[in-house]
Amino acid sequence: MPAGPMDGAPAAERAHVTIRGLSKRFGNAVIYDKFDFDIPRGKLISVFGPNGCGKSTLINMIAGLIPINEGEILFDGKRLNEIKFGYVFQNYREALFPWLRAIDNIEYPLKVMKVPSAERQARSEKLIAHLGVKIDLKRYPYEMSGGQQQLVSIMRALIVEPEILFLDEPFSALDYEMTLFMREQLQRVFQETGTTTVLVSHDLEEAVYLADRILLLSRHPALVADFVHFDDARPRTDETLSGAEFIRVKAHCLEVFQREVRKG
């Protein structure tokens, strides 16, 4: 597994997702060229890098939302169609079905899977209780705040009990107050479930604050510029932002990012 100079743990971590020889082109633009990477199990990974480097493209290829030109992606040796995964999109307004109540949006994947109604209800009630959700899920999406809608999106992704959760800049469409709220909700979800999570972020502070590992990408064709460990205790709080380790890791990530930007 790629590891950077900030890596504090020499022992290799167990890979959950194995990426080998990944190549992707859009027209004449080569976004990835024989890209190799391992995503460790049970960690929250942030993906960060210069604009247009292929952050969202990477998780979209892993999640099977866009095709790859070459390469192989395996999940504990399995193919994508053999596992369960969850995906949370950036635009919550387009991701939720406006004609369904929030609770029905959450249960929708189970309905597609033909899970009986009683079991769908039992699983949604268990998830709601597990996460301590207090909002009224009988309302429709348009009756809810942006943060509440995105929380519903995350719960919909979790209802299938995914092996891996993908989030593509899930807070970028929210105002600052809702962003802070959702960062704490995501932390809670991760602590409660331990689900391997891959988060694309355009905000370096957020990328470091939320993550166990930060994948820093170069300009395309994207390479691993660094893979940085941040092992502060959870839950992360306001005090985390002024802690010596956070400041050190963020400064290192910024240095790597600026180096890659200058190459362009």
SELUM-318410 format. One line per 3 residues: for each residue y, x, z of N, C-alpha, C. Coordinates in nm, 4 decimals, decimal comma. Each point is the difference from the previous one (the first is absolute). Layout:
<sites>
Y X Z Y X Z Y X Z  ... .
</sites>
This chain:
<sites>
-0,1185 0,0835 0,0000 0,1185 -0,0835 0,0000 0,1240 0,0874 0,0000  0,1020 -0,0389 -0,0794 0,1224 0,0786 0,0034 0,0620 -0,0052 0,1384  0,0537 0,1103 0,0447 0,0649 0,0036 0,1300 0,1157 0,0976 -0,0063 .
0,1084 -0,0353 0,0679 0,1199 0,0806 -0,0066 0,0170 0,0867 0,1218  0,1083 0,0777 0,0023 0,0237 0,0913 0,1108 0,0278 -0,0700 0,1311  0,0268 -0,1322 -0,0054 0,0239 -0,0728 0,1239 -0,1302 -0,0500 0,0614 .
-0,1110 0,0220 -0,0692 -0,1297 -0,0509 0,0454 -0,0370 0,0636 0,1336  -0,0150 -0,0871 0,1030 -0,0331 0,0516 0,1320 -0,1470 -0,0076 0,0330  -0,0822 -0,0557 -0,0909 -0,1416 -0,0167 0,0284 -0,0814 0,0637 -0,1108 .
-0,0601 0,1149 0,0253 -0,0711 0,0700 -0,1054 -0,1267 -0,0690 -0,0456  -0,0615 -0,0789 0,0866 -0,1235 -0,0665 -0,0373 0,0254 -0,1057 -0,1074  -0,0904 -0,0056 -0,0987 0,0133 -0,0973 -0,1079 -0,0222 -0,1403 0,0543 .
0,0788 -0,0945 -0,0489 -0,0154 -0,1395 0,0401 -0,0918 -0,0709 -0,0987  -0,0702 -0,0985 0,0490 -0,0926 -0,0743 -0,0846 0,0771 -0,0791 -0,1051  -0,0362 0,0193 -0,1260 0,0692 -0,0686 -0,1086 -0,0467 -0,1445 -0,0105 .
0,0950 -0,0907 -0,0124 -0,0321 -0,1401 -0,0272 0,0071 -0,0268 -0,1499  0,1062 0,0518 -0,0628 0,0170 -0,0134 -0,1444 -0,0005 0,1392 -0,0611  -0,0825 0,0181 -0,1015 -0,0101 0,1279 -0,0698 0,0505 -0,0169 -0,1428 .
0,1014 0,0771 -0,0360 0,0604 -0,0063 -0,1332 -0,0282 0,1323 -0,0694  -0,0624 -0,0066 -0,1182 -0,0321 0,1219 -0,0724 0,0356 -0,0139 -0,1486  0,0747 0,0999 -0,0489 0,0314 0,0072 -0,1423 0,0815 -0,1165 -0,0523 .
0,0864 -0,0556 0,0855 0,0743 -0,1206 -0,0377 0,1109 0,0339 -0,1004  0,0002 -0,0693 -0,1118 0,1033 0,0192 -0,1018 0,0560 -0,1362 -0,0407  0,1335 -0,0018 -0,0189 0,0665 -0,1226 -0,0424 0,1191 0,0343 -0,0882 .
0,0077 -0,0675 -0,1134 0,1111 0,0177 -0,0933 0,0613 -0,1342 -0,0321  0,1316 -0,0026 -0,0100 0,0725 -0,1146 -0,0531 0,0701 0,0494 -0,1258  -0,0558 -0,0316 -0,1166 0,0553 0,0542 -0,1232 -0,0152 0,1509 -0,0019 .
0,1108 0,0701 -0,0196 -0,0027 0,1465 -0,0008 0,0190 0,0605 0,1384  0,0282 -0,0841 0,0999 0,0242 0,0487 0,1357 -0,1327 0,0174 0,0741  -0,0250 0,1212 0,0450 -0,1214 0,0291 0,0775 0,0359 -0,0105 0,1475 .
-0,0470 -0,1053 0,0647 0,0335 -0,0250 0,1404 -0,0942 0,0767 0,0921  -0,1289 -0,0028 -0,0305 -0,1001 0,0772 0,0748 -0,0900 0,0711 -0,0998  -0,0370 0,1230 0,0334 -0,0844 0,0798 -0,0884 -0,1044 0,0721 0,0845 .
-0,1211 -0,0568 0,0010 -0,1119 0,0572 0,0772 0,0368 0,0176 0,1475  0,0496 -0,1065 0,0588 0,0470 -0,0030 0,1383 -0,1178 -0,0208 0,0939  -0,0093 0,0842 0,1029 -0,1046 -0,0107 0,1023 0,0648 -0,0249 0,1362 .
-0,0607 -0,0899 0,0767 0,0503 -0,0232 0,1355 -0,1020 -0,0792 0,0795  -0,0032 0,0230 0,1323 -0,0834 -0,0782 0,0915 0,0893 -0,0722 0,0995  -0,0230 -0,1304 0,0161 0,0712 -0,0788 0,1008 -0,0894 -0,0103 0,1225 .
0,0447 0,0510 0,1155 -0,0867 -0,0007 0,1189 -0,0178 -0,1400 0,0584  -0,1154 -0,0199 0,0571 -0,0342 -0,1304 0,0592 0,0798 -0,0252 0,1281  0,0423 -0,1262 0,0170 0,0603 -0,0432 0,1246 0,1376 0,0554 0,0277 .
0,0694 0,0485 -0,1040 0,1344 0,0531 0,0158 0,0989 -0,0861 -0,0786  0,1269 0,0072 0,0445 0,1079 -0,0633 -0,0748 0,0679 0,1100 -0,0814  -0,0101 -0,0113 -0,1303 0,0511 0,1013 -0,0917 0,1248 -0,0529 -0,0675 .
0,1106 0,0745 0,0087 0,1205 -0,0317 -0,0765 0,0012 0,0846 -0,1264  0,0420 -0,0612 -0,1107 0,0144 0,0710 -0,1268 0,1489 0,0071 -0,0315  0,0520 0,1222 -0,0168 0,1430 0,0201 -0,0198 0,0213 0,1068 -0,1063 .
0,1078 -0,0143 -0,0755 0,0306 0,1000 -0,1016 0,1187 -0,0423 -0,0835  0,0388 0,0840 -0,0971 0,1160 -0,0312 -0,0848 -0,0169 -0,1319 -0,0748  0,1117 -0,0624 -0,0361 -0,0043 -0,1230 -0,0780 -0,0771 0,0219 -0,1294 .
-0,0881 -0,0942 -0,0291 -0,0748 0,0074 -0,1252 -0,1168 0,0957 0,0008  -0,0353 0,0535 0,1179 -0,1085 0,0982 0,0038 -0,1378 -0,0648 -0,0076  -0,0083 -0,1306 0,0222 -0,1286 -0,0683 -0,0104 -0,0588 -0,0460 0,1317 .
0,0871 -0,0258 0,0988 -0,0492 -0,0440 0,1320 -0,0728 -0,1339 -0,0113  0,0693 -0,1004 -0,0539 -0,0618 -0,1323 -0,0132 -0,1137 0,0017 -0,1008  0,0165 0,0795 -0,1053 -0,1067 0,0119 -0,0992 -0,1292 0,0472 0,0647 .
0,0109 0,0931 0,0939 -0,1191 0,0532 0,0662 -0,0763 -0,1090 0,0733  0,0688 -0,0762 0,0859 -0,0743 -0,1016 0,0758 -0,0443 -0,1144 -0,0902  0,0756 -0,0261 -0,1071 -0,0421 -0,1046 -0,0933 -0,1260 0,0396 -0,0752 .
-0,0148 0,1291 -0,0301 -0,1245 0,0460 -0,0635 -0,1156 -0,0055 0,0992  0,0258 0,0422 0,1243 -0,1072 -0,0038 0,1000 -0,0466 -0,1436 0,0229  0,0971 -0,0933 0,0007 -0,0319 -0,1413 0,0244 -0,0470 -0,0729 -0,1254 .
-0,0057 0,0697 -0,1125 -0,0502 -0,0613 -0,1224 0,0970 -0,0930 -0,0692  0,1284 0,0071 0,0365 0,0988 -0,0889 -0,0615 0,0474 0,0511 -0,1351  -0,0100 0,1296 -0,0225 0,0263 0,0558 -0,1320 -0,1132 0,0959 -0,0336 .
-0,0359 0,0099 -0,1286 -0,1143 0,0844 -0,0378 0,0346 0,1479 0,0054  -0,1020 0,0810 0,0166 0,0163 0,1455 -0,0059 -0,0474 0,0473 -0,1372  0,0521 0,1130 -0,0445 -0,0454 0,0570 -0,1262 -0,1254 0,0848 0,0177 .
-0,0044 0,0737 0,1106 -0,1164 0,0837 0,0296 -0,0152 0,0112 0,1504  -0,1194 0,0397 0,0413 -0,0209 0,0281 0,1411 -0,0893 -0,0998 0,0697  -0,0116 0,0193 0,1311 -0,0889 -0,0816 0,0811 0,0622 -0,0219 0,1367 .
-0,0108 -0,1227 0,0487 0,0479 -0,0357 0,1337 -0,1150 -0,0691 0,0724  -0,0395 0,0549 0,1144 -0,1114 -0,0559 0,0757 0,0428 -0,0268 0,1436  -0,0589 -0,1039 0,0587 0,0264 -0,0403 0,1373 -0,1296 0,0180 0,0793 .
-0,0085 0,1099 0,0744 -0,1271 0,0333 0,0660 -0,1142 -0,0020 -0,1010  0,0271 0,0498 -0,1191 -0,1021 0,0053 -0,1038 -0,0170 -0,1284 -0,0778  0,0727 -0,1061 0,0370 -0,0123 -0,1289 -0,0675 0,1126 -0,0187 -0,1012 .
-0,0226 -0,0913 -0,0930 0,1023 -0,0398 -0,0954 0,0895 -0,1070 0,0627  0,1169 -0,0189 -0,0614 0,0964 -0,0958 0,0530 -0,0591 -0,1401 0,0126  -0,0810 -0,0414 -0,0987 -0,0547 -0,1358 0,0028 -0,1075 -0,0196 0,1057 .
-0,0322 0,1075 0,0736 -0,1003 -0,0102 0,1052 0,0615 -0,0047 0,1393  0,1332 0,0041 0,0083 0,0663 0,0004 0,1304 0,1023 -0,1129 0,0081  0,0524 -0,0202 0,1206 0,1107 -0,0936 0,0218 0,1261 0,0807 0,0286 .
0,1085 -0,0367 -0,0668 0,1264 0,0669 0,0284 0,1110 -0,1042 0,0031  0,1116 0,0362 0,0648 0,1172 -0,0865 0,0050 0,1184 0,0698 -0,0647  0,0891 -0,0790 -0,0595 0,1168 0,0564 -0,0682 0,1219 -0,0845 0,0358 .
0,1068 0,0672 0,0448 0,1249 -0,0677 0,0340 0,1071 0,0488 -0,0976  0,0575 -0,0945 -0,0733 0,0970 0,0340 -0,1030 0,1410 0,0113 0,0575  0,0850 0,0677 -0,0753 0,1393 0,0174 0,0404 0,0738 -0,1327 0,0063 .
-0,0178 -0,0830 -0,1034 0,0765 -0,1240 -0,0099 -0,0781 -0,1157 0,0608  0,0242 -0,0254 0,1260 -0,0721 -0,1067 0,0703 0,0291 -0,1367 -0,0587  0,1184 -0,0182 -0,0587 0,0361 -0,1310 -0,0562 -0,0910 -0,0377 -0,1158 .
-0,0432 0,0996 -0,0759 -0,0885 -0,0263 -0,1126 -0,1466 0,0099 0,0389  -0,0280 0,0621 0,1130 -0,1391 0,0216 0,0401 -0,0630 -0,1227 0,0636  0,0805 -0,0827 0,0674 -0,0533 -0,1189 0,0672 0,0092 -0,1220 -0,0913 .
-0,0942 -0,0923 0,0183 0,0023 -0,1251 -0,0763 0,0960 -0,0964 0,0690  0,1118 -0,0373 -0,0639 0,1001 -0,0818 0,0676 -0,0470 -0,1420 0,0310  -0,1011 -0,0473 -0,0718 -0,0481 -0,1366 0,0216 -0,1045 -0,0092 0,1123 .
-0,0365 0,1148 0,0569 -0,0962 0,0017 0,1097 0,0698 0,0368 0,1301  -0,0401 -0,0632 0,1099 0,0504 0,0402 0,1309 -0,0410 0,1442 0,0288  0,0678 0,0612 0,0946 -0,0303 0,1389 0,0329 -0,1470 0,0178 0,0368 .
-0,0535 -0,0893 0,0815 -0,1384 0,0118 0,0428 -0,0951 -0,0115 -0,1180  0,0350 -0,0836 -0,0985 -0,0848 -0,0156 -0,1187 0,0099 0,1222 -0,0902  0,1176 0,0638 -0,0027 0,0131 0,1264 -0,0725 -0,0906 0,1054 0,0626 .
-0,0005 0,0052 0,1324 -0,0818 0,0993 0,0703 -0,1481 -0,0205 -0,0294  -0,0433 -0,1259 0,0002 -0,1415 -0,0311 -0,0180 -0,0429 -0,0008 -0,1461  0,0954 0,0110 -0,0924 -0,0310 -0,0147 -0,1425 -0,1093 0,0953 -0,0493 .
0,0035 0,1298 0,0349 -0,1082 0,0883 -0,0477 -0,1388 -0,0461 0,0436  -0,0097 -0,0563 0,1204 -0,1293 -0,0500 0,0470 -0,0436 -0,1208 -0,0815  0,0972 -0,0815 -0,0404 -0,0311 -0,1160 -0,0837 -0,0538 0,0447 -0,1346 .
0,0626 0,1042 -0,0571 -0,0479 0,0548 -0,1276 -0,1423 0,0542 0,0159  -0,0278 0,0564 0,1181 -0,1331 0,0538 0,0281 -0,0999 -0,1101 0,0356  0,0464 -0,1248 -0,0039 -0,0827 -0,1178 0,0294 -0,0526 -0,0008 0,1436 .
0,0809 0,0530 0,0911 -0,0332 -0,0080 0,1422 0,0251 -0,1439 0,0464  -0,0911 -0,0616 0,0731 0,0176 -0,1386 0,0449 0,1274 -0,0183 0,0817  0,0548 -0,1194 -0,0050 0,1276 -0,0304 0,0643 -0,0005 0,0334 0,1492 .
-0,1064 -0,0382 0,0705 -0,0061 0,0246 0,1441 0,0035 0,1497 0,0305  -0,0688 0,0788 -0,0809 -0,0003 0,1448 0,0218 0,1356 0,0600 -0,0349  0,0647 -0,0532 -0,1054 0,1343 0,0481 -0,0350 0,0953 -0,0210 0,1164 .
-0,0069 -0,1182 0,0593 0,0877 -0,0307 0,1125 -0,0303 0,0891 0,1196  -0,1279 0,0206 0,0270 -0,0382 0,0836 0,1144 0,0487 0,1436 -0,0196  -0,0118 0,0518 -0,1216 0,0411 0,1381 -0,0258 0,1521 0,0155 0,0054 .
0,0719 -0,1011 -0,0487 0,1460 0,0082 0,0062 0,0482 -0,0114 0,1441  -0,0620 -0,0872 0,0783 0,0380 -0,0129 0,1407 -0,0282 0,1300 0,0760  -0,1101 0,0648 -0,0301 -0,0342 0,1271 0,0642 0,1025 0,1078 -0,0347 .
0,0399 0,0048 -0,1274 0,0979 0,0993 -0,0444 0,1357 -0,0246 0,0649  0,0420 -0,1256 0,0045 0,1285 -0,0363 0,0609 0,0027 0,0403 0,1470  -0,1088 -0,0305 0,0705 -0,0073 0,0346 0,1422 -0,0050 0,1510 0,0190 .
-0,0740 0,0681 -0,0856 -0,0173 0,1441 0,0107 0,1334 0,0730 -0,0158  0,0831 -0,0503 -0,0916 0,1285 0,0639 -0,0266 0,1134 -0,0564 0,0848  -0,0284 -0,1071 0,0740 0,1032 -0,0588 0,0852 0,1147 -0,0612 -0,0780 .
-0,0301 -0,0597 -0,1151 0,1032 -0,0578 -0,0867 0,0518 -0,1297 0,0619  0,1326 -0,0112 0,0109 0,0606 -0,1157 0,0663 0,0718 -0,0947 -0,0962  0,0114 0,0374 -0,1278 0,0768 -0,0842 -0,0928 -0,0805 -0,1234 -0,0402 .
0,0712 -0,1047 -0,0444 -0,0623 -0,1261 -0,0402 -0,0577 0,0151 -0,1401  -0,1296 0,0108 -0,0094 -0,0657 0,0229 -0,1289 -0,0278 -0,1282 -0,0764  0,0472 -0,1123 0,0541 -0,0110 -0,1262 -0,0743 0,1184 -0,0201 -0,0944 .
0,0971 0,0903 0,0096 0,1152 -0,0082 -0,0889 -0,0332 0,0595 -0,1362  0,0832 -0,0361 -0,0978 -0,0135 0,0562 -0,1338 0,0785 0,1308 -0,0078  -0,0355 0,0890 -0,0933 0,0689 0,1293 -0,0076 0,1519 -0,0100 -0,0070 .
0,0509 -0,0971 -0,0773 0,1457 -0,0123 -0,0153 0,0699 -0,0416 0,1295  -0,0756 -0,0426 0,0976 0,0570 -0,0378 0,1295 -0,0002 0,1180 0,0986  -0,0460 0,1165 -0,0461 -0,0171 0,1147 0,0887 0,0938 0,1123 -0,0409 .
0,0284 0,0907 0,0948 0,0809 0,1174 -0,0303 -0,0821 0,0966 -0,0858  0,0711 0,0985 -0,0576 -0,0694 0,0989 -0,0813 -0,1050 0,0762 0,0778  0,0336 0,0396 0,1220 -0,0954 0,0721 0,0824 -0,1225 -0,0834 0,0336 .
0,0221 -0,1280 0,0274 -0,1120 -0,0889 0,0297 -0,0896 -0,0173 -0,1223  0,0629 -0,0119 -0,1180 -0,0784 -0,0127 -0,1228 -0,0844 0,1257 -0,0244  0,0596 0,1171 0,0239 -0,0762 0,1222 -0,0222 -0,1109 0,0158 0,1033 .
0,0223 -0,0491 0,1215 -0,1055 -0,0002 0,1006 -0,1158 -0,0885 -0,0453  0,0325 -0,1139 -0,0593 -0,1039 -0,0883 -0,0555 -0,0773 0,0736 -0,1098  0,0712 0,0760 -0,0841 -0,0665 0,0769 -0,1062 -0,0974 0,1012 0,0586 .
0,0423 0,0659 0,1070 -0,0877 0,0981 0,0640 -0,1217 -0,0688 0,0618  0,0216 -0,1150 0,0624 -0,1121 -0,0730 0,0592 -0,0966 -0,0481 -0,1080  0,0535 -0,0409 -0,1137 -0,0872 -0,0416 -0,1108 -0,0858 0,1173 -0,0472 .
0,0588 0,1200 -0,0016 -0,0757 0,1183 -0,0398 -0,1068 0,0357 0,1028  0,0269 -0,0302 0,1283 -0,0923 0,0365 0,1071 -0,1117 -0,1011 0,0214  0,0181 -0,1216 -0,0471 -0,0949 -0,1076 0,0307 -0,1394 0,0307 -0,0549 .
-0,0075 0,0802 -0,1056 -0,1305 0,0327 -0,0578 -0,0656 0,1166 0,0727  0,0656 0,0482 0,1060 -0,0484 0,1150 0,0764 -0,0223 0,1187 -0,0936  0,1090 0,0472 -0,0623 -0,0130 0,1029 -0,1032 -0,0413 0,1348 0,0564 .
-0,0641 0,0788 -0,0839 -0,0330 0,1366 0,0370 0,1221 0,0898 -0,0139  0,0901 -0,0378 -0,0892 0,1216 0,0781 -0,0222 0,1137 -0,0951 -0,0351  0,1197 0,0315 0,0476 0,1174 -0,0843 -0,0212 0,1052 0,0805 -0,0746 .
0,0503 -0,0558 -0,1107 0,1049 0,0627 -0,0793 0,1301 -0,0778 0,0180  0,1104 0,0720 0,0180 0,1315 -0,0633 0,0109 0,0972 0,0750 -0,0916  0,0571 -0,0713 -0,0953 0,0908 0,0607 -0,0972 0,1445 -0,0324 0,0370 .
0,0658 0,0935 0,0674 0,1380 -0,0175 0,0456 0,0217 -0,1404 0,0581  -0,0783 -0,0372 0,1009 -0,0007 -0,1388 0,0461 0,1277 -0,0455 0,0694  0,0874 0,0941 0,0406 0,1193 -0,0383 0,0755 0,1291 0,0196 -0,0793 .
-0,0106 0,0470 -0,1236 0,1209 0,0375 -0,0740 0,0868 -0,1199 -0,0364  -0,0573 -0,1204 -0,0042 0,0777 -0,1189 -0,0338 0,0552 -0,0708 0,1238  -0,0237 0,0586 0,1184 0,0437 -0,0619 0,1248 0,1303 0,0625 0,0485 .
0,0757 -0,0770 0,0785 0,1178 0,0598 0,0617 -0,0441 0,0914 0,1144  0,0944 0,0749 0,0560 -0,0346 0,1039 0,0962 -0,0662 -0,0571 0,1250  0,0515 -0,1130 0,0482 -0,0573 -0,0615 0,1196 -0,1456 -0,0383 -0,0229 .
-0,0272 -0,0618 -0,1161 -0,1359 -0,0404 -0,0309 -0,0898 0,1214 -0,0262  0,0582 0,1056 -0,0564 -0,0772 0,1221 -0,0235 -0,0499 0,0585 0,1317  0,0882 0,0072 0,1000 -0,0398 0,0511 0,1311 -0,1094 -0,0866 0,0612 .
0,0157 -0,1318 -0,0126 -0,0998 -0,0936 0,0520 -0,1351 0,0233 -0,0672  0,0018 0,0163 -0,1341 -0,1248 0,0126 -0,0725 -0,0663 0,1361 0,0224  0,0807 0,1038 0,0244 -0,0602 0,1293 0,0324 -0,0841 -0,0110 0,1268 .
0,0532 -0,0725 0,0978 -0,0737 -0,0165 0,1253 -0,1241 -0,0863 -0,0207  0,0118 -0,1015 -0,0863 -0,1159 -0,0846 -0,0281 -0,1101 0,0799 -0,0687  0,0399 0,0848 -0,0955 -0,0997 0,0808 -0,0702 -0,0684 0,0959 0,0964 .
0,0772 0,0608 0,0881 -0,0602 0,0869 0,1016 -0,1036 -0,0751 0,0833  0,0371 -0,1212 0,0391 -0,0897 -0,0800 0,0831 -0,1290 -0,0325 -0,0748  0,0157 -0,0377 -0,1281 -0,1168 -0,0296 -0,0827 -0,0917 0,1215 -0,0079 .
0,0590 0,1161 -0,0234 -0,0797 0,1208 -0,0146 -0,0701 0,0356 0,1302  0,0721 -0,0097 0,1116 -0,0614 0,0314 0,1284 -0,1121 -0,0968 0,0350  0,0186 -0,1270 -0,0357 -0,0996 -0,1010 0,0342 -0,1247 0,0095 -0,0873 .
0,0164 0,0388 -0,1272 -0,1115 -0,0048 -0,0944 -0,0573 0,1366 -0,0345  0,0825 0,1053 0,0053 -0,0466 0,1320 -0,0401 -0,0353 0,0106 -0,1467  0,0514 -0,0919 -0,0807 -0,0296 -0,0025 -0,1429 0,0673 0,1173 -0,0713 .
-0,0739 0,0703 -0,0834 0,0604 0,1021 -0,0842 0,1127 -0,0644 -0,0800  0,1201 0,0555 0,0107 0,1187 -0,0634 -0,0582 0,0772 0,1008 -0,0836  0,0389 -0,0413 -0,1207 0,0795 0,0852 -0,0883 0,1307 -0,0717 -0,0300 .
0,1096 0,0621 0,0422 0,1337 -0,0600 -0,0089 0,0865 0,0810 -0,0950  0,0508 -0,0619 -0,1061 0,1002 0,0634 -0,0857 0,1373 -0,0322 0,0574  0,0816 0,1041 0,0197 0,1330 -0,0196 0,0571 0,1015 0,0819 -0,0781 .
0,1225 -0,0531 -0,0089 0,1107 0,0741 -0,0614 0,0941 0,0528 0,1075  -0,0365 -0,0190 0,1266 0,0829 0,0361 0,1147 -0,0734 0,1079 0,0791  0,0523 0,1224 0,0019 -0,0702 0,1111 0,0638 -0,0183 -0,0229 0,1492 .
0,1028 -0,0512 0,0677 -0,0127 -0,0253 0,1429 -0,1138 -0,0965 0,0268  -0,0079 -0,1065 -0,0791 -0,1068 -0,0986 0,0140 -0,1358 0,0620 -0,0294  -0,0055 0,0815 -0,1063 -0,1256 0,0615 -0,0406 -0,0578 0,0859 0,1116 .
0,0858 0,0753 0,0686 -0,0470 0,0859 0,1092 -0,0280 -0,0824 0,1252  0,0911 -0,0894 0,0345 -0,0084 -0,0785 0,1233 -0,1302 -0,0798 0,0089  -0,0422 -0,0579 -0,1118 -0,1156 -0,0894 0,0023 -0,1326 0,0729 -0,0176 .
0,0029 0,1198 -0,0553 -0,1225 0,0603 -0,0506 -0,0697 0,0935 0,0971  -0,1302 0,0156 -0,0224 -0,0762 0,1092 0,0580 0,0031 0,1208 -0,0946  0,0055 -0,0302 -0,1290 0,0014 0,1029 -0,1031 0,1018 -0,0412 -0,1073 .
0,0732 0,0980 -0,0509 0,0983 -0,0266 -0,1053 -0,0411 0,0770 -0,1240  -0,0302 -0,0738 -0,1070 -0,0329 0,0604 -0,1285 0,1290 0,0157 -0,0791  0,0412 0,1244 -0,0221 0,1212 0,0300 -0,0751 -0,0395 0,0380 -0,1415 .
0,0525 -0,0734 -0,0967 -0,0343 0,0222 -0,1400 0,1105 0,0763 -0,0716  -0,0395 0,0740 -0,1016 0,0951 0,0697 -0,0857 0,0444 -0,0944 -0,1121  0,0918 0,0458 -0,0815 0,0320 -0,0728 -0,1223 -0,1234 -0,0001 -0,0904 .
-0,0014 -0,0962 -0,0957 -0,1199 -0,0102 -0,0828 -0,0025 0,1079 -0,1084  -0,1235 0,0401 -0,0371 -0,1258 -0,0532 0,0535 -0,0160 0,0342 0,1477  -0,0211 -0,1040 0,0797 0,0076 0,0127 0,1457 -0,1118 0,0868 0,0557 .
0,0409 0,0880 0,0897 -0,0917 0,0819 0,0775 0,0280 -0,0231 0,1484  -0,0904 0,0452 0,0852 0,0229 -0,0072 0,1436 0,0953 0,1135 0,0370  0,1257 -0,0355 0,0270 0,0966 0,1014 0,0433 -0,0290 0,0438 0,1428 .
-0,0479 -0,0926 0,0823 -0,0419 0,0308 0,1364 -0,0687 -0,1231 0,0570  -0,0842 0,0233 0,0992 -0,0648 -0,1099 0,0726 0,0203 0,0296 0,1481  0,0906 -0,0717 0,0610 0,0556 0,0363 0,1304 -0,0554 -0,0891 0,1104 .
-0,0372 0,0601 0,1110 -0,0492 -0,0739 0,1161 0,1160 -0,0339 0,0939  -0,0023 -0,1241 0,0513 0,0926 -0,0394 0,1060 -0,0809 -0,0792 0,1019  -0,0298 0,0621 0,1120 -0,0968 -0,0550 0,0944 0,0617 -0,0505 0,1303 .
0,1278 -0,0388 -0,0030 0,0614 -0,0575 0,1194 -0,0761 -0,1250 0,0448  0,0023 -0,0232 0,1292 -0,0707 -0,1151 0,0558 0,0588 -0,1311 -0,0517  -0,0835 -0,1005 -0,0043 0,0440 -0,1355 -0,0326 -0,0031 -0,0860 0,1257 .
0,0855 -0,1047 0,0049 0,0931 -0,0393 -0,1055 0,1202 0,0945 -0,0077  0,0478 0,0214 -0,1210 0,1224 0,0760 -0,0204 0,1178 -0,0868 0,0422  0,1032 0,0618 0,0582 0,1156 -0,0740 0,0507 0,1279 0,0697 -0,0451 .
0,1134 -0,0513 0,0458 0,1277 0,0642 -0,0308 0,0022 0,1443 0,0491  -0,0700 0,0250 0,1109 -0,0056 0,1350 0,0536 -0,0717 0,0953 -0,0952  -0,0923 -0,0534 -0,0788 -0,0711 0,0825 -0,0983 0,0984 0,0655 -0,0955 .
0,1032 -0,0764 -0,0394 0,0952 0,0468 -0,1012 0,0819 0,1196 0,0471  0,0128 0,0168 0,1291 0,0757 0,1144 0,0528 -0,0908 0,1079 0,0579  -0,1313 -0,0191 -0,0141 -0,0941 0,0974 0,0529 -0,0049 0,1257 -0,0855 .
-0,0337 0,1117 0,0624 0,0004 0,1291 -0,0689 -0,1001 0,0033 -0,1153  -0,1176 -0,0588 0,0207 -0,1022 0,0041 -0,1049 0,0415 -0,0838 -0,1200  0,0562 -0,1194 0,0255 0,0467 -0,0844 -0,1110 0,1075 0,0726 -0,0796 .
0,0971 0,0584 0,0699 0,1095 0,0706 -0,0676 -0,0544 0,1162 -0,0823  -0,0968 0,0713 0,0549 -0,0589 0,1141 -0,0701 -0,0743 -0,0436 -0,1262  -0,0828 -0,1029 0,0138 -0,0790 -0,0464 -0,1138 0,0907 -0,0584 -0,1077 .
0,0981 -0,0803 0,0413 0,0916 -0,0586 -0,0976 0,0767 0,1084 -0,0752  0,0454 0,1030 0,0724 0,0749 0,1092 -0,0636 -0,0884 0,0734 -0,1010  -0,1259 0,0213 0,0362 -0,0918 0,0668 -0,0921 -0,0217 -0,0851 -0,1257 .
-0,0218 -0,1306 0,0207 -0,0213 -0,0897 -0,1140 0,1228 -0,0036 -0,0906  0,1181 -0,0006 0,0613 0,1234 -0,0002 -0,0783 0,0123 0,1278 -0,0816  -0,0360 0,1124 0,0597 0,0059 0,1280 -0,0710 -0,0934 -0,0014 -0,1220 .
-0,1218 -0,0510 0,0192 -0,0957 -0,0083 -0,1109 0,0516 -0,0943 -0,1075  0,0512 -0,1153 0,0417 0,0539 -0,0987 -0,0943 0,1137 0,0599 -0,0825  0,0941 0,0644 0,0655 0,1139 0,0575 -0,0711 -0,0431 0,1093 -0,0954 .
-0,1014 0,0751 0,0395 -0,0549 0,1035 -0,0893 -0,0558 -0,0628 -0,1273  -0,0707 -0,1111 0,0161 -0,0573 -0,0666 -0,1166 0,1072 -0,0649 -0,0869  0,1038 -0,0558 0,0622 0,1085 -0,0600 -0,0759 0,0707 0,1060 -0,0828 .
0,0223 0,1173 0,0591 0,0708 0,1080 -0,0716 -0,0790 0,0472 -0,1225  -0,1307 -0,0111 0,0070 -0,0816 0,0410 -0,1151 0,0280 -0,0859 -0,1223  0,0470 -0,1234 0,0256 0,0285 -0,0911 -0,1114 0,1316 0,0306 -0,0676 .
</sites>
